[in-house]
């Protein structure tokens, strides 16, 4: 049995924060604002997995009103979401992700992101795809006001 999930996340770019995408800290003068580390890629991916499981969204499971999640590494939250999937009898078949950012250039960090996600999801890296695109200056991403990410995940049932 397969399940499909879709996720989306966006965060505002601000001064005084680290830029973390896909579990990788990227040198840049701005970072993403949020209660946790504001990792848009991992947040989008978690929402896609939760959607495929029919388990709501990350705000339901990890609310920004809970001080326990203040500044937390989103990779840890992704592992918790994968524990939920495992309990339900599902594993990642594949994940396709798109990051929308005018700047910085993300291609030098893509393989590291893929490797980190592979470890957190417990699947081979060839089941994860990460792309980046700009909006040619249009919208909040194009004006360097924020970064967004989209994720589509297929889960396959695992027999225990």
N, C-alpha and C positions, 0 to 999 in steps of 0.2 A: 504494500500500500504506500502510495506517495501522498505527500501534502506539500502545498506551495504557500509561501508567505511573502509579503511585500513590506518593506520598511522604508521610512523616510525620516531624516533628521536635519536640522539646521541650527547653527549657533552664530551669534554675533561675534565679530572680531573686535578685540579690545587690547589696549596696552596693559602691560603688567601681568600677563598670563602666558604660560608656556603653550605652544601649539603642538597638540598631540593628535595624531590621526593614525588609526590602525594600530595603536599601541606604540607608535614611534614618535619620539620628540623630534620635531623639525625646526631647525634654526630659522627664526623669522621674527620680525620686530613686533608682531601682534600674535595674540593667542585667542582661543575660543572661550567665551564667557559661559559659565554654567556652574551648577552645584557640584558636580563631580569634576573629572578632568575635561569634560565637554568633548569627548572624542566622537565626532559626528559619524564616522564610519562604523565604529563599534555599536553606537546607539542605533543606527539604522539597521545593522545586521541583527541586533538583539530583537528589535521590533519585528523584523521579518520572521525570525524563528518563533517568537511568541505568537505571531499571527498564524503561522502554519499550524501551531499547536492549539489554536483557539483559546489562548491564555491572556488576551488583552494586550497591554503595552507595557513598556518599561516603567512608566510613571505609576502604574498600579503595583508593581513589584518592588520598585526602588524609588519611592517618592522623594522629590527634592525638598520636602519639608522634614525629612528624617536626617538628623545630624550625623548619623552613622555613614551616610554616603557623601558627606562634604569632602570634596577633593579626592575621592576614591578613584583608583585606577580602574577604568572601565573594562579592562581585560579580566579583572576579577569578577565583575558582574556578568560578563559573557560566559565565563566558566559556570556560574550559577545557573544561567539560562540553559546551558548545555546539560547540566545535571537534571533540570526539569525535563528536557527532551528525552534523556536517557530513561528516566523514571516512567515516561509515557510510552517507551519502546521505540523511540525514533533516533536516527542519526542523520547528520548532514550528508546528503547525496552530492549536492553542489551549491555554491553560492556565487552570485554575480553581483558586483558592487560598482557603483559609479560615484566618484567624488566630484563635486562642482565647485571650482575655485579659480578665480582669475589669477591669483598669486598665492603662495609661492609655487614654483615648478615642483611637482611631486614625483616625477618619474625616477629621480635618483633614490627614492625611499620605498618604491613599490614592492620590491622583492622582500625587503625587511618587513613591511606590513604583512605581506602574504605569509611569510614564515611565522610571524607572531600569531596571526589569526589561525593558521594551521595548527599550532601547538594548543591554542585556547579551545579550538573546536574539536581537537582530537581526530583530525582527518588529514590525509596527504595534501600537500600544498597544491597539487594539480587539480583539486576539486574546488579551488577558490580562485576567482578572477577579480581583479581590481583594475578599474579604469579611472582616468581623470579627464575632465573636460573643462573648458572655460565657457563663458556665455558671451564672448566677444564684447564685453563691456556692458551688457544689458543686465538689469535687475540688481538685487542686493549683492549677489555673488560677483557680478561684473563690476560693481562699484567698490569692491573690496570692503563691503560692510559685513560680510559673513561668508561662511562655507556651508554647503549642504552635501548630503549623501543619500543615495538610493540603493536599496538592496533587494534582491530577489533570491529566495532560498527554496530548494526542494529538499524535503526530508523523506527518508526511506524507513519503513518499519524494520526493526531488527528483532530477530527471534531470540528470546532468552531461555 
